[in-house]
Amino acid sequence: MFFWNRKKATKKISPEPEAAQEVWQRKKYRTNYYTYNSAKERGSLRSKKQRKHEIGEYKLEVGLAHLPRCFRRLSNLLLGTKGRFHQIDHVLISPYGIFLLEANNLSGLIVGEETEPKWYQAITWRVKTFANPIMENQVRVQVLQELAGLDKTIPVFSYVTFNRSCSLKVFSGMVFYDIDLPASILQLAQNQPAVLSDEEILEIVERIEKINLTDLGLRNEYAARQRRERMQYRPKYGDIRCSICQKAVNERMARYCLNRPEKFAWKIYCEKHQREMTRVVRREGGREGHGPYPESTDSKKESMD
């Protein structure tokens, strides 16, 4: 290489303190920002699922802000019992009772029943399972009543909400879309007599604030424990099961059932019970004897007689 084509090495000038701070603030919104900062300063790392859950909580909080002033709201509560943590998204204390709210920010098709321990989420070609949020909310209600020392005569209402980006196929009076929840709460309050005074509401708020764990270390421990449990108990093949015989079903059969609600009524069956359910549907539709299930010769003779 000739000497006249060489580039002179230019000395890099460090930016001024104010300019450097602006550059660092821009780097803050990159994905690798939190890898250079300690967990003690910023709290625990948040996964994608946690961030989506926080978005769902915020959207629900915006809708609850339109409720009357007599509804006192406490959000993001963390309760601890016997080495376990219970996280509550929102608690409403009103003259008509206590409302315990669980927010979910999921997409796709959501299918489940109140008595089933697992619900299903179908996203394009994937079918996942997750715990029944209604049953989990019932456990939180019991924990809140025990720790806060609430009177059992005070009515406690449990609600589970989902966002509008999902198609909700859960037929229950406790499951709503997040934008429909405030109207349903007001409708219930109109038909419910007042059981708490203003002083009693303030007393219950103070009790719940006392049992709420605000220590950042405990909250980081709870978040880390959630991540470990998700990695350890991640749904694997065989987690989807037939609703009758509890036999393991692959995702292809699960999608086949969920895509045909007129036959299987938003339930998942194995290959054997799929045939039985198809036969029942044909009989109810008045098409018995057609297709792969023809009538027997004895029944034909009886009809001829």
FENGI-V176210 format. One record per pair of residues at least 12 apart in sequence whose ideal C-beta (glycine too) atoms are under 10 Angstrom apart, sorted by the first residue. I is the first residue (numbers start at 1). J is the second residue. Records with the same first field share a line. If there is no record, write none. Layout:
BEGIN
I=J ; J
END
This chain:
BEGIN
34=46
39=220 ; 224
40=216 ; 217 ; 220
43=216 ; 217 ; 219 ; 220 ; 223
44=216 ; 217 ; 219 ; 220 ; 221 ; 222 ; 223 ; 224 ; 226 ; 227
45=220 ; 223 ; 224 ; 227
46=223 ; 227
47=223 ; 226 ; 227 ; 230
49=105 ; 106 ; 226 ; 227 ; 230
50=223 ; 226 ; 227 ; 230
51=105
52=104 ; 105 ; 106 ; 107 ; 163
53=87 ; 89 ; 103 ; 104 ; 105 ; 106
54=76 ; 89 ; 103 ; 105
55=103 ; 105 ; 163
56=89 ; 102 ; 103 ; 104 ; 105 ; 106 ; 161 ; 162 ; 163 ; 178
57=75 ; 76 ; 89 ; 90 ; 101 ; 102 ; 103 ; 104 ; 105 ; 161 ; 178
58=75 ; 103 ; 105
59=103 ; 105 ; 161 ; 163 ; 164 ; 178 ; 179
60=75 ; 89 ; 90 ; 101 ; 102 ; 103 ; 104 ; 105 ; 159 ; 161 ; 163 ; 178 ; 179 ; 181 ; 182
61=73 ; 75 ; 76 ; 89 ; 90 ; 101 ; 103 ; 178
62=178 ; 179
63=161 ; 177 ; 178 ; 179 ; 180 ; 181 ; 182 ; 183 ; 185
64=90 ; 92 ; 99 ; 101 ; 178 ; 181 ; 182 ; 185
65=182
66=182 ; 183 ; 186
67=92 ; 94 ; 99 ; 181 ; 182 ; 185 ; 186 ; 189
68=94 ; 95 ; 186 ; 189
70=92 ; 93 ; 94 ; 95 ; 96 ; 189 ; 194 ; 196 ; 198 ; 201
71=92 ; 93 ; 94 ; 95 ; 96 ; 99 ; 182 ; 185 ; 186 ; 189 ; 201
72=91 ; 92 ; 93 ; 94 ; 98 ; 198 ; 201 ; 202 ; 204 ; 205 ; 208
73=90 ; 91 ; 92 ; 93 ; 94 ; 99 ; 101 ; 205
74=88 ; 90 ; 91 ; 92 ; 93 ; 204 ; 205 ; 208 ; 209 ; 212
75=88 ; 89 ; 90 ; 91 ; 92 ; 101 ; 103
76=88 ; 89 ; 90 ; 91 ; 212 ; 214 ; 219
77=89 ; 90 ; 91 ; 100 ; 140 ; 144 ; 208 ; 209 ; 211 ; 212 ; 213 ; 214
78=211 ; 212 ; 213 ; 214 ; 215 ; 218 ; 219 ; 222
79=140 ; 143 ; 144 ; 146 ; 147 ; 148 ; 208 ; 211 ; 212 ; 213
80=143 ; 147 ; 211 ; 212 ; 213 ; 215 ; 218 ; 221 ; 222
81=142 ; 143 ; 146 ; 147 ; 211
84=139 ; 143 ; 222 ; 225
85=143 ; 213 ; 218 ; 219 ; 221 ; 222 ; 223 ; 225 ; 226
86=136 ; 139 ; 140 ; 142 ; 143 ; 144 ; 147 ; 213 ; 222
87=102 ; 136 ; 140 ; 213 ; 219 ; 222 ; 223 ; 226
88=100 ; 101 ; 102 ; 137 ; 140 ; 141 ; 143 ; 144 ; 208 ; 212
89=101 ; 102 ; 103 ; 104 ; 137 ; 140 ; 160 ; 161
90=102 ; 103 ; 159 ; 161 ; 181
91=140 ; 144 ; 148 ; 156 ; 204 ; 205 ; 208 ; 212
92=157 ; 159 ; 185 ; 189
93=154 ; 196 ; 200 ; 201 ; 202 ; 203 ; 204 ; 205 ; 207 ; 208
94=157 ; 185 ; 188 ; 189 ; 192 ; 194 ; 195 ; 196 ; 201
95=189 ; 192 ; 193 ; 194 ; 195 ; 196 ; 197 ; 198 ; 200 ; 201
96=155 ; 157 ; 185 ; 186 ; 188 ; 189 ; 190 ; 191 ; 192 ; 193 ; 194 ; 195 ; 196
97=154 ; 155 ; 156 ; 157 ; 188 ; 189 ; 192 ; 193 ; 194 ; 195 ; 196
98=141 ; 144 ; 145 ; 148 ; 150 ; 154 ; 155 ; 156 ; 157 ; 158 ; 195 ; 196 ; 201 ; 204 ; 208
99=155 ; 156 ; 157 ; 158 ; 159 ; 181 ; 185 ; 188 ; 189
100=137 ; 138 ; 140 ; 141 ; 144 ; 156 ; 157 ; 158 ; 159 ; 160
101=137 ; 157 ; 158 ; 159 ; 160 ; 161 ; 176 ; 178 ; 181 ; 185
102=133 ; 134 ; 136 ; 137 ; 140 ; 158 ; 159 ; 160 ; 161 ; 162 ; 174 ; 175
103=133 ; 159 ; 160 ; 161 ; 162 ; 163 ; 178 ; 181
104=121 ; 130 ; 133 ; 160 ; 161 ; 162 ; 163 ; 166 ; 168 ; 175 ; 178
105=161 ; 162 ; 163 ; 165 ; 166 ; 178
106=119 ; 121 ; 123 ; 128 ; 130 ; 162 ; 163 ; 165 ; 166 ; 168
107=121 ; 123 ; 124 ; 162 ; 163 ; 164 ; 165 ; 166 ; 167
108=120 ; 121 ; 122 ; 123 ; 124 ; 126 ; 127 ; 128 ; 165 ; 166 ; 167
109=121 ; 122 ; 123 ; 124 ; 127 ; 166 ; 167 ; 168 ; 169 ; 255 ; 258 ; 259 ; 261 ; 266
110=122 ; 130 ; 162 ; 166 ; 167 ; 168 ; 169 ; 170 ; 175
111=127 ; 167 ; 168 ; 169 ; 170 ; 254 ; 257 ; 258 ; 261 ; 266 ; 267 ; 268
112=129 ; 130 ; 132 ; 133 ; 134 ; 168 ; 169 ; 170 ; 171 ; 172 ; 175 ; 266 ; 267
113=132 ; 134 ; 169 ; 170 ; 171 ; 172 ; 243 ; 266 ; 267
114=132 ; 134 ; 135 ; 170 ; 171 ; 172 ; 173 ; 174 ; 175
115=132 ; 134 ; 135
116=132 ; 134 ; 135 ; 170 ; 243 ; 267
117=129 ; 131 ; 132 ; 135
118=130 ; 131 ; 132 ; 135 ; 235 ; 239 ; 240 ; 241
119=131 ; 132 ; 133 ; 134 ; 169 ; 170 ; 175
120=169 ; 240 ; 254 ; 257 ; 258 ; 266 ; 267 ; 268
121=166
122=166 ; 167 ; 169 ; 251 ; 254 ; 255 ; 258 ; 259
123=166
124=255
125=251 ; 252 ; 255
126=251 ; 254 ; 255
127=235 ; 239 ; 240 ; 249 ; 250 ; 251 ; 252 ; 253 ; 254 ; 255 ; 257 ; 258 ; 268
128=234 ; 235 ; 239 ; 240 ; 251 ; 254
129=235 ; 239 ; 240 ; 241 ; 254
130=235
131=233
132=160 ; 170
133=158 ; 159 ; 160 ; 161 ; 162 ; 170 ; 174 ; 175
134=158 ; 159 ; 160 ; 170 ; 172 ; 174 ; 175
135=158
136=158 ; 160
137=158 ; 159 ; 160 ; 174
138=156 ; 158 ; 174
140=156 ; 158
141=156 ; 157 ; 158
142=156
143=211
144=156 ; 207 ; 208 ; 211
146=211
147=207 ; 208 ; 210 ; 211 ; 212
148=204 ; 205 ; 206 ; 207 ; 208 ; 209 ; 210 ; 211 ; 212
149=204 ; 207 ; 211
150=204 ; 207 ; 208
151=195 ; 196 ; 200 ; 204
153=195
154=195 ; 196 ; 200 ; 204
155=188 ; 192 ; 193 ; 195 ; 196
157=174 ; 184 ; 185 ; 188 ; 189 ; 192
158=174
159=173 ; 174 ; 175 ; 176 ; 181 ; 184 ; 185 ; 188
160=172 ; 174 ; 175 ; 176 ; 181
161=174 ; 175 ; 176 ; 177 ; 178 ; 179 ; 180 ; 181 ; 184
162=175 ; 176 ; 177 ; 178
163=177 ; 178 ; 179
164=177 ; 178 ; 179 ; 180
169=258 ; 261 ; 265 ; 266
170=266
171=266
173=188
237=249 ; 250 ; 251
238=250
240=253 ; 254 ; 257 ; 268
241=254 ; 268 ; 269 ; 270
242=254 ; 257 ; 267 ; 268 ; 269 ; 270 ; 271 ; 272 ; 273 ; 274
243=257 ; 264 ; 265 ; 266 ; 267 ; 268 ; 269 ; 270 ; 273
244=267 ; 268 ; 269 ; 270 ; 272 ; 273 ; 276 ; 277
245=269 ; 270 ; 272 ; 273
246=270
247=269 ; 270 ; 271 ; 272 ; 273
248=270
249=268 ; 269 ; 270 ; 271 ; 273 ; 274
250=270
253=268 ; 269 ; 270 ; 271 ; 274
254=268 ; 269
255=268
256=268 ; 269 ; 271 ; 274
257=269 ; 270 ; 273 ; 274 ; 277
260=274 ; 277 ; 278 ; 281
262=281 ; 285
263=277 ; 278 ; 280 ; 281 ; 282
264=277 ; 278 ; 281
265=277 ; 281
275=292 ; 293
278=291 ; 292 ; 293
279=291 ; 292 ; 293
END
